[in-house]
Amino acid sequence: MKKLVYILMAVLMMVTTACQKDFLDVEAPSNVDEDFVLASPEDAQKVLSGIYNIWYDLDRLLYYETEVVGSDSECHPENYSSQSRHIPEGLFASEHLIDDSNARPTWNECFRIINRCNIILESLDGKDAYQKAKTAGIPSAWTQIYGEALVARATCYKLLVRYFGDVPYFDYPLRTKSQTDTLGLTSRDIVYEREIEALKKVVPLMYRLGEGGLNAERFSGTYGYALIGRLAFDAAGYQLRRTDFNYGSVSFDQIGIENDTWKAKYVRRSDWQTFMTTAKNYYLKAVENAGTARLIETDSRGASFNNPFQRNFQYLMDLEVSPESLYESGYTQGYNSDFPYSFGRPSGGPGSNGYPAKNYGQARIYASFYYGDFQPNDKRRDVTACVTGNSGKASEILMNFAPGSREKGGLAMNKLDEARFKDPYEAKQRQSGCNWQQLRMADVMLDLAYAAAATGDEVTAKTYFKKVRSRAFSTADQATFVTSYVDGKSGQALIDAIAFERKLELAGEGKTRWDMTLYGKMPERIKKLRDRQIAMVNGLKTNGYYTFPETGMTISNYVWTKYVNIKTEIDPSLKLLTAQTPAGITTADPKYPVLVPGWRGTSDTWTDYISTLPSNKVNLAIRGLYEYIDPNGPVALALQAQGYVKAPWGANIIANESQYTSDIFKGYPDSYYTAGQPPRYIRAIPSATLEQSYGHITQGYGHASE
């Protein structure tokens, strides 16, 4: 992974002058000749490197604060009251500082990139070399640079609308503060439409992935086509809209009632199908112009792996660009990297020189999702969520539903794990060098399937739905869980099934919250989540267990664990860290307690050379994860006679009941759902922008203005 850096001082000066602070606090540009620094495509790429250098951190803060922890599959690990960031994540049960330390930088950095892109685009528009390349009508170095700048700008506007609603829009450089004095909010409809039209002209002249030396660490035409699809999909979807803002001639379909207190409604455009058709067509173009990108459908690593879904994430952990990626933000080992520190398998290690070092585990998985949505033969379940974490001392440790971090906080993500790196990195936390995969082919294909189904093209919808779902099940399961499952659905049932598939496929990747919003399903999915969690808690209280009717999977108050030496006690050939659970294994098999669930354990790289680590204190055998074992019954007594120890599991959910029931989406209680209130997810505009706008930009959605 190569981290792009500034190369020329002149380039550095050029890209740091405009919009250095807030976009309404523009500083005058330097004396650098912009045409000079764009004298060749190579020089222009150096200017773009300044944009990519910001991109490593762009959106990370709000992604961390809300997107990857605020859905009906994903949650945070700490007590609700312990972190103020849980207020916006939970839809504002109380008011929040408008200059939130995560929202304000996102606003500023997006507009900083937008203005830099506008400077680049204007400069290129004035160059004969670019105009000749454009006229030629085929991708070239010049048209690729132009496309990258436009794609970066459009992606920033996509993020701004997602988080802030209607925002200021400009597609020209801001060089003086006077240019912003009359700049107000622009309807998101105009933002979407203008960026889509601009991209339609430019993206066909960009290189596909694999062409022109491009990999997925740069914006390509492949990503550009998907971005058009994404913007059109967003434009077609339900969003929170202000009732004190003029949206012109656009009419809306509304869900529920208007909220008169914070003046907003939950609506989508009445002509949404026009945009959804555009989304389908351009997602198809992304798939058809994929270049070297592809859905990973087979696993060539051997029979014990047998999981093409996990293979995608292993590329990231091997510090390689995944062939499934359309775009991943590149990091360099030894520099700041939040992946997998925040969004991977937790570790209780120290900040430095741990096995592995500390991994906090910001993204967690609801027990009702893990037990109630994944079929037990779905290969994605164990790769998505972990029941054991890393102790930090080269051994497993049982996850704990008591609120907290590291091994506490409940089920955590397992798509990334520093123990699973090809060359495990122990030196320091947050410096693993693992890339942030921001868009992958399965994401695109499922969006394509949804858009196709929503516009009546069920043949296309089922084709791509099956492609993604197929790799999650074994050959023996294809007929029942893929072919019959998909073919048996039509109309709204098909649309809902695709939405559910995205939830299964993309859990822990920060996509589900926005899906819930756009589908118009956020209120009912919040209510369903809370009801399922409450039913689970009541079952645990009453019976000591709860069985989810959708999957037949059982969660119990207690499990039984013991450390084992798998090399001498079980099977020296076992690789628990990278092993798929064998199909059909039952509790009668002596290997069951260490093979179920799969994709856990620790790195042999560590256990083979840490001489002070007892070999019988590394791997954890577990019983009771998916079956009820009576604590006073014969099975429990037999397990305890074998050295197993009873450990709290669901019991800690009961002990922290509000964390897992009433504190879920605390800003959207059941009374809101009954009344048809809109979900309040949009963030506040920073105070500096309001103060410098001369009244042209006003706060909405009930947020304070100072």
N, C-alpha and C positions, 0 to 999 in steps of 0.2 A: 504494500500500500504506500503510495507516494503522496505526501502532503504538498499541495501546490504552495509555492512561496513567491513573494515579491522578488523580482530579479533586478529591475532597473530602478534607480532612485527617482527618475523622472516619472516612471509608471506609478510608483508609490505616491508621489505628490499629486498626480492627476486623479487617482482614485480615492483620495482622502480629503479632497477639498469640498466638494458639494455635499450638502445634507449631512454634515459631520455630526450634528447633534440631533435635534428634532427636525422633521422635514419642514417645519415652519420657522426654523432658525437657521436659514441658509447662509453659509459663509461664501465670500467671493472666491472664485476659482483662482488658482495660481497662474503664473505667467507661462506655465508649460504649454507648448504648442501641441494641442490635442491631435492635430493631423500628423505631427511628427511621431508621436508615440504609437500611432496606428499606421505607420508607413508600410508595414508588411503584415501578412496574417500572423507571422510569428510574434511580432511586437504586439499585435492586437490580443493574441492569446495571453501574453504576459499581463495585459491590462485586465483581461477576464479572470486571471488567476487571483486578483484582488477580490473579486466577487466570490469566487469559490472559497477563498480564505475565510470570508465571513460565513459562508454556507455551512461550514463544519458545525457551527453553533446555532445557526438559524433555526428557529422553531423548536429547538430542544427544550426550552424552558416551559412553554405552554403545553407541548407534547408531554413533558414530564408531569406537569401540574394537573392537567385535565384529561387529555386524549387517551392516555394509556392506563388510566386508573378510574375512569368515570363512565363505564358502560354496564351492560347487564352480564358481561363475562369477566370484566376487569375491575379491580378495586385497589385501594391503598392498604398498607399494612398497619398503620398506626391508629391509635384512638382518634375519633373524629375531632375531639377538642384539643388535640395536641399540636395541630398544624393549621394555621390560618388558610393554607392553600386548599383545605378541604371545603371551604365555603364556596368558591366558584365551581369546583368539581361537583359539588352536591346541589348545584342550581340555586345558590344564594338564599340559604335559610336565614341569613343575617346579612347586613351590608358589609361591603368589603372596600378596602382602600383602593381608590381609583388609580393611584400610582403604584400598583402592585409591582413588586420587583421582578416578576416574571413577565407580566403583560407589557409593561412600558418598553423594555429592551426589544421585544418582538416587534412592536409597532415601529420603533425607531429604525431597527436594522432592516426591516422590510422596505421602508421608504428610502433608506440609504442606498440599498441595492437598486431599487426602481430608478432613482435619479442617475446613478452611475450607468445603468443600462441605457437610459435615455441619451446620455452623453455619447456613449459608444455608438448607438444607433444613428444619431444625428451625424456624427463624424463619418460613419461609413456611408450614409446616404449621399454625402458630398464628395465621395471619392470615385474617380473614374474607374479605378480597378474593380471596385465592388459593383458598380453599375454594369460594367461589361460582363462580369461573372453572373450577375442576376439575369441579364438579357440572354445569356447563353442557355439558361433554363436547366442546367444540370448542377448537381452538388459540387462545390469547390471549397477550398480553404476559406475564401472570403464569405461565401454564403453560409458556411457552417458557423463562422464566428458571429455573423449577424444573427443567425438563428439561435445560438446559445444565449446571446444577450436578451433576445425577445422572450425566449422560454423562461429565463430566470426572472424577468419582469412579471410575466403572466403567473408564474408559480407564486411569487410574492403577493400579487393581488388575490390569488386563490386563498392564501392563508389569511390575509387581512379580512376578507369578507367572512370567512369561516369564524374567526374569533370576534370581529368587531361589527359585523353587519355592513351597513352602507358607509363607505369611506371616501376620503378625497381621491380623485383620480386625475392623473396627468400623464400624457404620453410624449412629453417634450422635456428638455432639461430645465431645471430650476437653478439659476445662477445668481439671482439677487432676491433679497427678501421681498421686494415689492411685487414679485411674481406670485407670491403666496397670499398677499393681503386680501384678495377677494376670493380665495379658493375655499369652497365649502364642501359639504358632503355630496357625493354622487350616488345615484341609485345603483345598487349592485347589478341590476339588470343591464345598465349601460356598461358597467365594468366587464361583465361576462361577455356581452355581445361584441364589444370592441376588441377585447383580447382574443376572442375566438376568431374573428375575422382577420385580425393581423396575423395570427398563427397560421391560418389556412393558406395564406400567401407565401409564408416563409418556410414552413416545415418541409414541404416537398423538396426544397433545395438544401436540406441538411443531410449529412451522412447517416445511414442506418448504423446500428451497433456493429462493430467489426470493420466498418469502412473508414478510410481516412485515418487509420490508427486509433480510432475511438474504442474505449471500453466503457463500462457503465459508471465510471467515476466522472464522466463528463456528460452533459446533456446532448442527446442525439436526436435524429429525426424520429427514431422509434419511440423515445420518451415524448417527443413533441406531439406525435399523433395521439398518444395516450393522454397527454395533457389537454388537448382539445376535447377528447372524450370526457375527461374529468370535469372540465369547466362547464360543458354542456349538461352533464349529469347533475352537477350542483345547481345549475340554473333551472333545471326541471324539478328539483326536489323541494320538499317542504322546508321552510326556514322561519325563524322568528323575524317579524317585520314591525316596524314602528307604525303606529296609527297617527302620529303627529308629523309625518314626513310625506312629501308628495312623490308618488311613484308614477306620475303621469298617466298615460292611457292604459297601463298594464292592469288587467283584472286578475282576481285571485279566487281560488277554491280554498275554503277555510275549514279547519278542524277546531271544534270547540268554540269557546267564547273569546271576546277581546278582554284583556285585562285593563281596566280603566285606571288602576293605580299607577302602573308603570307603562301604560299606553303601548301595548303590543298585541299582536295576533300571530297565530301559527298557520301559515298559508303556503300554497305554491301557485305559480302562474297558471291561469286557465288554459294557456296554450302550451302547457308543459310537454305535450307529446312531440311538438316540433323539435324541442331541444333534446328530448330523449332519443329521437330518431338520429339526430346529429351525434349524440353520444355513441349509439350503437355503430354507426357508420365509421366513426373515427377510432373507436376501439378495435373494430375489424381491421382498419388500416394499420394499427399498431401491431396486431398479430400477423398480418400479411406482410408487413415490412419490418419484421423482427430482427433481421440480420442474424447475428450470432446468438441472440437471446432465445430462450426456449423454456418451456415447462419441463422440469426434470421428472421424467416418467418412469425411469428405471434406475436401479441402484447396482452399480458394477463392483461394489466393494466386497461382495461375498454374501453367502447365505445368512450368516449370523446378523448382518446389518439389515438387508432387505427392507429398506425404508427410504424411498426416493424423496419423500417429504422432508425427512431429517437431512438428507444429503445437501439440500439447499443451504441450510444453516451451517453445516460442517464446512462448506467453502469459506464462509465468513470466519469461522474459528481457525481455519488453516491459513488465514490472512491472504485469501485469494478472492478475486471478484467472481461472484456466482454467475453461472450462465443463465440463471433464472432472473437476474436483476435487469431492470430497465434503467434504474438509477440507484446508486448507493454512494453516500457521502464518504470520502476516503479519509482514513486516519493513519497515522504513523505510530508504531509501537514506541513507547517511551514518552509520548506526548498525551495531553489530556484526551481521554476517550471515555464516554459514559456507558459504553457498551462492552461487556455485559454487566458492569458495576450496578447499574440501575435496573436493567431489564433482562437480567439473566438469573441463573441459579445462584442463590445467596451463599455467602461464605462468612463464617465467624472469625476469619483470620485477622491478623493485625494489618495496619495500613501498608506495611512493607514486609517483604520476605516471609510471606505466608504461603500455605499450600492448600488453596491459593490465598492471596491477600484478600482483605475485606471486600465483600460485595454486598451492598445494602439491600437490594431487592425492592425497588419502588413499585414495580408492577406485580400485582397478585391476582389470583384466580378465585372466583367465588366457588365455594364447595358445591352449590346447587348446579353450577355450570359443569364442573368436572364430573360429578356423579350423575347428573340428570340429563345432560345433553350429549355427551360422547357415548356412543355405543362401545362396549368393552373391547370389540375387535377393530375399532378405528385406530389405525397406526399413528394418528396425530395426537392422541390423548397424552401418552407418556412423554412425547417430545415437547408438548406444549406446557405441561405443568409437572412440577416435581413434588414428591412426598418426602424426600430427604434433601437436605442441603449439604454443603461442604462445611466441615467443622473448622477448616482453616489449618488443620493439622494432618491433612492427608487421610481423612476418614469421613464416613457419612454421619449425618446427624438427622434425627427425625424432625420434620417441620412441626411447628407449634402454632395453634390457632390463637394463642394469647397475643394481643396487639403488640407490635414492636417492629424490629427490623432484623436483618440477617435471618436466623432460623425462626424467629417469631414473625407473626403477621399472617400466618396461614399459607396456603398453597402458593408457590411462587412459579415464576417462569423457568422453563427448561430448554428453550430454543437456543440459548447461548449459555456456555458453561466454561469457565477458564480451566477446569480440570480436563475438559474435552479437547483443548487446543492440541494441534499436531505437535507443537513445541510449547508446552505450558509456560506461562509467564508469571513468575512469582515476585518480581522485584518491587512493584508498587501498585497500589490500587488505582483504578481509573486510567491506566496507561497500557492497556492490553493491545491497542492497535486494531481492534475489531471494527470493521466498517459498519455504518448505519445503513441498512437496506431500506430505502424509502419507497421503492416501487418494484414489485416483482410480477412475473407473468401470471401467476395464479390470481392475484388481485385484479389484474386487467381482464382476464378471462371471465371471472365471476361478475365483474361490473358489466362486461359485454353480455353475459347471459341474462342478467337482470334487465338491462336496457332492451334486449331483444324480446324477452317475455312481456315486459311492460308495453311494448308496441305491437304485440301480436305475432311476432316471429318466433314461434315456439320451437321450430326445427333448429334454428341457430342457438336458441337458448339452451336446449337440451344437449346439443353437441358439445358446447364448452362447459356446461355444468358437469357432464359425464367425464370429460377429460380431467378436470380437477379432482372430482370425487373419486375417480377410479384408483388413483395411486394411494389412496388412504386405506384400501382394503385388499386383502389377499386374493389370489386367483379363485380360490374356492368360494369367496364371498361376493364375487362380482355380480352374479346373476341376481341375488337377493338384494344386496345393499347398494348396488349401482344401477344396473339395467332396469329391474322392476321398480326400484325406488323412484328413479327419475321419470321413466316412461309412464308411471301411474299418476302423474300429476299434470294438471293443466290449469289455465286461468290464474286466479289469485292464489290457488294452492301452489302452483309452480313458482310464482313470484316469491311467495313466503318461504318456500323451500330453498330458493337461491339465497335469500337474505340470511336464512339460518346457516347455510353452508359457508357464507362469508364469516359468520361468527365463529364457526368451528375452525376454519382454515386460518384466520387472521388474528386469533386471540393473542393478546399480549403485544400486538404490533401497532396499537393505537389507531385502528381503523373503525372499530365497531361503534364508538360514540357518535361519530359523524354519520355513519350509516343509519343508526337509530333516528337521528334528526331528519335526514333527507327523506327517509321512507315514510315519514309522518307517523312513526310508531313509537316515538320516545315515551309519551305518557303511558301507553298500555304496556310497553316492555318494562318500564320502571315498576308499575303495579304488579306485573307478573313476577318479576324478580323478587320483590319484597314478599309477596304471598308465598312463593316457593321456599324462601329462606325461613319464613315464619313456620310453615308446615314442617320443615326439617327440624327446626328447634323444638317444636312441640312434640314431634316424634321422639327426638333424643331425650327429652324430659320424661315423657310418659313411658316409653318402652326401652329406652337405652339404645335405640337405633331408629333409622328412618330409611325406607326403601323408595327410591324414585320410580314412579310408575312408567315413565317414558323409556327407561333403560333397564329396569330391574336391578340397579346397583344400590348397594346398601352402605350407608355410613353409620358407624357406631361410636359410642362414647369412648371406647378404649380399643387399643391395639396392643399386640404383644411383640416385643422386639428383643433380639439379642445379637451381639457381634459374633461374626463367624470368620474363620479363615477359609475362604472359598478354595484356595489352592490345595489345601490338605483335607478339608472336611467335605467339600462339595465336588468341584471339578476344576483341575488346574488350567483347563483350556478356556474357562469362562471369561468373558470380557464384559462385565456388567455395565460399564460406562457407555459402551457403544453397541449394545445388544438389543435386538428386538425380542420381545417376549414370544416364546414359541406358541404357535397356534394350538388350542385345545388343552393346554396344561391345566391341571386341576390341583386342588389342595392336597390330594393324595400323593402327589409327586414330591419327594423329599427336596427337590430343587425349587419348588414353588415359592417358598418364602424369600429367596434371593433373586428369582427371575421375574417376579411380579411385584410391582410394575417394572417395566424395562427402562433403559436409558437413565440409569443412576449408578452410583458407585463412586470411584475416585481414580486418579491417574496412576497407572503402574509405574510411570516415570518417577513418581515420588515414593511410592511404597517400596520400590526396589532398592532405593539408595538411602532412605532414612533409617538408619540402623537402630535408632532408639524407639521406633514405632513398633509396638507389638503386632504381629501379623494377625492375631485374633481380635484386634480392635479396629479393623478397617471397614469391613462391609457389614451392612445391617440386614439381618433376616427379619421379615415382618409378616405377621398373621393378623387378620381381622380388618384389613383395609376395606374389603368389599363384602364381608360376611359378618353376621352378628355372632359373637362368641360370648356366651353367658359367663360373666366374671366368676360365678360360683359353680359353673358346670364342669363336666368331665374334660372337655377340650381345653379349657383354660388351665385346669389342674395338670393336665398332661403336658401342656406347653411349659408351664412353670417348672415342672419336674425336669424338663430338658434345658432349663436355664433361661427361658424367656422371662421378660419382666413386663408387667402391665404398665402401659403408658397412656396418658390422657390424649384423646384425639377429639372427637366431637364434644367431649366434656368441657373443653376450653371454649368451644363456641357457646355452650350454655352459660358458662361463667362470664362471658362477655357478650351477652345477648343483644344489647342495644347496638353494639358495633356491627352486628350481622343482620339486624332487622330495622329498627326505627331510625338508625343513623344513615341508612342507605338512601341516597338522594334526598337528604333532609329538607332541601328547599322545594321538594315536590311531594308533599304528603298525600295520603289517600283522598283527603277532602278536595284537593286540587284536581285530582283525576275525576272524581265524581262530578265536580262542577264544570269540567271541560276547560280548565285553565291551560294556557300555553306554557311550555317549558322555557324558563328563563336561563339560557345558557350563554348569551352574548356578553362579552367583557366591556368594561368602561374605557372610553377614550381618555388618554393621559391628560392631566391638567395643563401641561405646557402647551399642548396643541389648542386646547380650548382658550387659554389666555391669549395666545398670539393670533387667533383667527378673526379678531374684531367682530365677534358674534356670528360669523358665517358658519361655524361648526358648533353644534349644540349636542349636549349629552342626551342619551336616550335610555330606554328600558329601565327607568327608575334609578339609575346610578346618579350619585352626587356629581356636582360640577367642580368641586374643590375638596 
